[in-house]
Amino acid sequence: MSNRLSGTGSPYLRAHADNPVDWFPWGEEAFAEARRRDVPVLLSIGYSTCHWCHVMARESFQDPATAEDLNRGFVAIKVDREEHPDVDAAYMAAASAFTRDLGWPLTVFATPDGRTFHAGTYFPPVARGSIPAFRTVLSAVCEAWTARRDGVEAQAGAVAEALASLSQGDAEALPDEAALTAAAEEIARREDRRHGGFGTAPKFPVATTLRFLQAVGRADVVDRALDAMAASELRDEDGGFFRYATQPDWSVPHYERMLTDNAQLLEVALDAGRDNVVRGIAHVLLTVLQRPDGGFGAAQDSESVIDGQRSEGGYYRRPVGDRSGLEPPAVDGKVITGWNGLAIAALARAGEALDEPGWIAAAARAAEVVLAVNRDAEGRLVRTSLDGVPSTAVATDADLGLLAQGLFALALATGDARWATRGLEVLAADPVTDPVLAAHAIPGGADGGDGDLPSGGSARAAAHLTAWRLGAGEEHRERAAALVSTGVGQALRHAFGYGALLRAAVGLARPPRQIVAVTSEPRGPLAAAARAADADLVAVLGPDQVRAFAAAGFTLFDERDGVDGVVHDCRGFVCRLPVSDPALVPVRR
């Protein structure tokens, strides 16, 4: 049996390399083998810090009898959803035809051309209530494939046809501020006023929704949620946040710590003025998730080994002072392009706001790594790298948008216009469709809501808005508007799940306020007054830096370098007379 997983760029796949299952990684080779053998494909999709993925691996994929069933009747493909989010989205959409209980591990049965005909999530080794045993499922699928092939093919065709017919709908008119305020009020009505946050359980931080509420004036809801989370078991003693809580009061967390959650919550805390929370999250990003080469790993596992036994959360339940003798949970070291963009933006903004140059330097190191390493032979950005080796997985729309946004934030934090120029270059790149999905005409999942992070359209819209505010051209506003208008109808009807898109819509609904402080004293009182102002973009730059931004084509900075020690307060690109007295810089719009 071949060991095809040990050399991959995914710690999740590598963890399955010694299974008795004859795994293939995602790629055309697996489907060609299924066609040659005339057997169905089993796709097992998960990620390295997924608790139930670990459980199913121990119970089933490490079991010789189960592996024998799999190897005899299927071609088995193991997919890291973080490395191939487009593949995960495509098969998650198909799986929705068979189960409402979507999640990971995702277990999909497909024809040799990749069309789904049955799906589920976690299957136990023995039946539990209404959930059948995994080997029973394997046997039933094999029986259907051999005895009722026509029905299986018809089922697969019907699912593919239904998915192909789905679209995001026609563009709709952009909402005004009243419509966006109404959407925020709809979300606010769902608040758990007793425990903070939304819903009962499981309970997620939903940072994308919190950031929309901050943008539209419902910071009170955000403050209650953030304070409740920060004081609860969802936050580890060392300052990081776990993935979600299983109880309404934010207790009994699921202990994995994601880069996406912590980077976004850092920005939520920064805008809420919770500096202690910001510092705690930054500590975890820099001491736990940042890799030796400078990139940020994807997540820290929920499980560790304590006294020779696997323990779910046992490490984190120990006081910080009692952890020194324990091996910490593993970090998935994949450097994901877009997720690093989130961390770069968060640390750059926070480092500039709280006078932490080390944070800005760490963000710059990550940016250099992603831009240099996460590229294919043709120089195009790819989705991930591991230990300095780029993956073959293509970069997504979200990767490009989030990285560009991170580079813009880094430019403003460092005063180096070259980062903004590189952000424009990233934003100009066209995303590439996964070649296997394209070759098999497998319908992709819709670029729908903003769940644990912004969707591709939302991420690119936000980056185009920042480019426009920097003065990179009116075409960036037009591109942002086109992206938002495509999904805004659905977003207004289901506001809670579209926070990032609605936040971009807020930026389109009102004239931007841009502040350019030209000063050789970046930590002086004039700079502090500029940073304290309620604005969409604040740039605190020296005269030479202003000239560099202008020379790079960012027209917001044209002719702003004449006097050192003034603030330009611009509303919709129309600037008031510059002021030199910090007291004359309005805090409010």
N, C-alpha and C positions, 0 to 999 in steps of 0.2 A: 504494500500500500504506500502510495506516494505521500510525502509530507510537504504539502504545498503552502502551508500557512506560516511556517517558521520564518521565512524570509520576507514577509509582507511588511508594510509600513503601519500596521495596526496592532497595538498591544492586545486588543480584543481578539483578533484573529490568532495572534501568537499564543494566547492563553489556551486556544483549542488545538494547537498543533500536535499535541500528544494524545488526543482523543483517538479511540479506535474507529471513529467515523472517517471515511475517506473524503474529507472535505476538499472542495474547490473554493478559491476566492472568487469574487464577482468578476466575470469576464466571459468572453465568447467561448473559451475552451470548454467550460462546463456545459453550455447549451449544445455544443457540437458533440460532446460525449453522450448527452441525453438522446440526441437524435440517432447517434450510432447504435446505442443500446436499445432504443425505442422504449424508454422508461420516463416517468415523470420527474420533475425537478422539485426538490424540497429546498426552499430558501428559509434560513434561520437568521433573522435580523435583530441585532441588539447593539450593545455598546459596553465598554469595559467596566463602568461603574454601576451597571444595572444589576440590582440584587437578584431579581427573579431570573435573569439570564444566568447568573452564577448557579442558582438552584437547579435550573433545568439542565445545565451542563453536568453538574454532579450526579443528578438523578438518572439522566437519560443518555447524554452524549458520551459519558465515561463508562457506560454500562455495556459490556461486550455483546450481550444478547440484543439490546436495542440497536447497537451499531451494526450488527450483522443484518438485522431487518432493513436498516437504512441502506447499507451498501449493496444488498441484493436487489432491492426494489426501486432505488432512486439514484439520481445524481444529487448530492447534497452540496449546497452553496452556503457559506457563512459570510454575512455582510455586516460590516461596521456602519451603522446608520450615521455616525458622525463623519465618517470618511465619504460616504455616498448618500447624502441627504436626499438627492433627487431620486435615487433608487428606492429608498425608504418611503418617500412620499408617493411614488407610483404604486408600490405594492400596498401601502397603507390605504390608499384610495380604493384599490381593488378588494382589500380585505373587508372594507366597510359593507360590502355586499353580503357578507357571511356572518359578521358579528358586530354588535354595538360596543363590546368591551375591548376597544382597541388599545394597544400598548405594546410593551416590549417585555420579553422576547416576542417578536412577530413571527409566526410560523405559517408559511405560504406554500401551497402545492400548485405547481404550474405545469403546463405542457412544455415540450422541448423547445417551443418557440417563445416561451416566456409568459403565456397568457394564464391568468389565475383561474382555477376552478374550485378551490377550497382554501380556507384560511382560518386561523385561530391565533391565540397568543400562547400563554404558558399551558402546557399539558403535563399533568403529573404522571409518575410511573404506574400508579394504580388509580382507578376511578375515584373521584371525590365528588359526591353529589351528582350534579348534572354534567360535570366535566369528565369526559372519557379518558381512559389511560392512553398515553402516547402510543404505545405499541398497538393498541386497538385501533387508533386512528390510522396508523401506518398500514395495518392490515386491510382496513376498509377502503382506503384510497387505492391500494394495489388491486384489490378485487374489482373496484369500479373501473380502473384503468384497463384491466384485462378483459372483463366481462361486459362492460357497458361503455365502451370507448366513445360511441356516437353521442351518448348523453353527456359525457365529460367534455367532449369537444364543443358541443352545443352550449353548455354552461359557460365554458371559457370564452366562447365567441360572444355570448350575450353580455358578459361582464365587460369585455373589451369594447364592444359597441356602445354600451351605455357610458363608459368613461370617455370615449372619444367624442361623444356628443355634448359633453359638458363644456361650458366656456365660462369665462368670468363675466360675460355680459357686455353690453355696449357702454361706452363712456357716458357718464352723467354729469350734470352741472355741478360745479364745485359748491360746497355748502358755505353759507355765511356764518358769522360768529354766533348768531342766535341758534342756528341748527346744531352747531358744535357744543354750545352750552347746554342745549337740551339733551344731547347725547351724554354729556358728562353727568347731568342730573339723573339720567336713567341708570348710569353706573352707580352713582352715589346712593341711590335708593336700595341697592343690593348690599350696602355695607353692613357688616356685622358690628353693630354699635357696642356690643358687650366685649368682644375680643379683638376688634380691629380686623381689617381686611375684608374679604368677601367669601360668602358661602359657608358651608359647614366643614366637611372633610371628605377627601383629602384637601388640604388647604395650601395653595401655592402663593408665592410672593407677587406674581404677575407684574413684574417691573414695567413691561410695556404699557400696561393700563395705568399704573401709577404715574409714569412720566407724562402721559396725556392729561391726566387730571391736574398735574402741576402746571402744565402749559395753558390750561383753560380756566385757572382760577379756583380749583377745588383742592388747594393744598391742605385744607383742614382734614379731609379724608385721608390723604397721603400721610400726613403727620401722625394720625392715630394708628394707621396700619404699621408704619415704620417703627414707631415707639413700641408698639405691642410686640412686633417681631424681634426687635433688638433686646427686649427684656425677657424673651421667652427661650425655650429650649431649641428653637429653630436657629439661634445664634450660638456658635461655639464660644467657649471662653476666650479663645485667641482672636476672635473678632469676625470670623467668616460665617456665612449663612449656609445652612443645609438646603437640600432641594425642595422639600415640602414637609408639612406636618400631617400626621394622620388623625389629629384631634382638632376640634374647633378652636381651642385656646392656644394653638401653636405648639402643643406638646407632642411627645413621641414622634420625633422627626424621622424621615428617611434620610440616612446620614451621608449620602454622597454630596460632595461639594463641587458645584459646576462653575467653570470660568464664566459662562454666560450670565448666570444669576448674580454672581458677586460683582462682576464688572458693571452691570446695569444698576444694581442696588447701590453701588458706590456713587453713581451719578444722581440717583434719587436722593441719597443722604446728603450729597453736596448741595443740591438745590434746596433741600429742606433745612440746611444750616446745622445738621447733626455731625459736627466735626469729629466727635469721638467715634461714631459709627464709620465715618469715612476712613479714619486712621486704622481702625480694626480690620476693615476689608483690605485696605492697601497692604497691611502687614501680611495677610494671608496670600495675596497675589504675589508679593515679592519674595516671601520666605518659603512658600509651599508650592505654588503653581509655576513660578518662573523657572525655566530650565537653565542649565549652565551656559548654554549658548545665547540666552537672552529671550528666546521665544517663550510663550506661556502655554503650559500643558492644558489639556481639555478639562480635566476633572480629577478629583481625589476620590478614591473608592470608599464605599461605606463599610467594607469588610476589612478585617486584619486578623492576624494570628496572635492569640493570647493564650499562653500556657499550652501551646501545641494545638489549639482548637480554633477553627474559623469563628469569628465573632462579628455579628452585625452591630456596629455602633459601639462596641465595647471600648475601643480606644478613645472615642470622643466622650464617653460617659465618665472617664477618669478626669479628675482635676488636672489642669495643665501642668502643675508642679509634680504630678505623679506619673507623667508620661515618659520621662526621660529613659526609662529602661525598656520601653516598648518599641517594637518596630512599627512605624506609622503606616497607615493604609497606603497602598500604592497610588502613584499619580500616573494617569494616562498621559504620556508625554507627547502625544500628537500635537503639533503646532498647526491649528486650524486657522486659515487665512482670515475669515470674517470674525471669528471669535477673538483673535488677537487684535483686530481692529477695535472691538469693543473695549478691550483692556487698555489699548493705547490711548483711546479717547478719554477714558475715565481717569487714568493716571496723569495724563497730560493736563486735563482740566483741573483736577484736584491738586496736583503739584504746583500749578501756577497760582491757584486760589489760596492755598495754605502755605505757600513759600517752602515747598519741599522739592528742591532741585533734583534730589536723588530719584524721586518718582518720575520726573520728566526724563531724566537720563535713562531710566529703566524702560520707559515707553519708547524712547528713541532706539535703544538696543533691539527691542522686539520688532520695531518697524524695519530696521536694517536686515534682520534675520528673515522676516517674511518676504521682503522685496528681493532679497538675494537668493534664498533657498527654495521658496515655494514657487518654482517655475519649471516648465518642461523644456525639452531640448530646443523648442522654437522660441523660448523666452516668454511664453504665456503663463500667467499665474495659474497655479493648481490649487486644489482644495487644502491639502495637508502636506506636512513632512514629518519625519520621525528621525531623530538623531542625525539631522543634516541631510537626509535622503528624501527627495520629493516623491510624493505619491503620483500615481497615474490618474487619480480621480480629478475630474475637471472642477474648476472654481465655479461657484454658483453666482447668481445675481446678488444674493445677500452677501457673499464673500466680497464682491467688488464694492458694493455700496458701503458696507461696514468698514472695510479697510480704508476706503477713500475718506470717510468721515473721521476715522482715527488720525489720518495724515493731516487733515485740515486742522484738527484740534492740536496736533503736535506743532504745526506751523505757528499757530497763535501763541502756544505756550513757550516756544523757543525763540520766536521772532525770526525764524529762518524761513524765507519764502520758498526755498527749494522743496520743503515738505509739501507745501500747498500745490506746487507744480506737479509733484509726483502723485498727489491725490487726484488731480485732473487727469493724469495719464491713466491711472487705475480706473477712474470713472468712465473714461472713453472706451475701455476694452469691452468687447462683446462676449457675453457668456457663451460657453460651448455646451451643447447637449451631450449627455453621456452617450458614448458611441454604441454601447450594447443596447440601451433603450431605443436609440434611433434606428439601429440596424433591424431590430425586431418590431419596430413600430409599436412599442409598448406605451400606452398613454401615460403621460406624466401626471403627477398629482397637481391639482390646482394651486397656484400661488395665492392661497387664501388668507386666513387670519394671522394675527401676530400672537403667537402663543408664548413660549419661553423666550423668544427673541423675535426681532422684526422679520417679516417676510421679505423676499427679494425685492418686490416692488416698493415696499415701505422703506427699506434700507436705501435703495437707490434714490427714491424721492427725497429723503432727508439729506443725502449727500449733495444732490443737485441744488437743494435749497441753500445749503451752506456755501456752495460755489457761487451761487447768484448773489448772496449777501456779501461775499468777498469782492464782488465786482467782476466775476469771470464772464459775465454776459447774460443777456436776457433769455437766451436759448435754454439756460439751465432752469429758469423758472418755468418755461414752457414744458420742458421734459418732466419736471416734478409734477406739474399740473396734469399732464397726460397720464402719468402713473397713478396719481391719486384718483382722478376721475373714473378710471377703469374699475376701481373697487369700492368707491365711496358709497354707492347705494347700499350694498351689502353691509358695509361698515356702520352706516347710520341705523340700519335695522337691527344689527347685533353688535352694539358698540363695545361691549366688554371684551370681545375677542379681537378687536382691531385697533388697539391703542396706538401702535406706531403709525399706522396709516392716518388715523385721526389727528395725531400730533403734527404730522406733515401738513394735513389740511388746515390746521390752525395757522401754520406759517404762511399759507397761501391766502388766508382769509383777511389778514390784516397787514398793513404796511410794516416792513421791518424797521426795527430801531437798531442802528449800528453805532457803536462808540469807538472812536480812534483816539487814544491818548498818546500824544507824542511827547516823550519825556526820556531824559537820560537817567532818571531815578526811578527804576521799575518797582521799587518797594516804597516809594515816597507817598505823601498824602494825596497828591493828584491821581496817581495810579490807583490808590486804594479807593478813592471816590468813584473812579471809572468802573472798577470791578464790582462795586456795591450796587451799581445801577441796574435796574430791570431792563435788560436789552437782549435782543436775539443774538448779537455778536459783539464781543468786546475785544479790542486789540490794544495792548499796551506795548508800544514799540519805541525804539530810539529813532532819531531822524534817518540814520543810514538804513535801518531796517524798513522804514516806511518807503524810502526810495527803492529798495530792492523789491518790495511787493509791487509797487507801481510799475517798475521795469519788467516784472514778470507777467504783466497784463491784468493785474487785479485793480480795476479802476476805482474802487472805494478809496484807494490810497493816493490817487493822483493829486498832486499839488498840496499835500498835507505835511510836507517836510520843512516848510519855511520857518517855523518858529518852534523852538524847543521849550516844552513846558505848557502845553495847551491841550484841551480836550475838544474834539469835534463830535458833536451830538447830531447824528443824522437820522431822519425819519423818512423812510421810503426813498433813500438816496438824496434827499434834500437836506443839507446840513445847516444848522444854526451857526451864528457867529461863534468862533472858538472862545473858550473861557480858560482862564489860568487859575482861578480861585476854586479850590475843591468844593467849597460850599455852594457854588453856582452850578454844579453838576446835578441835575434832577435825579433822584432815586427812582421815581416812578415814571412811567411812560407819559 
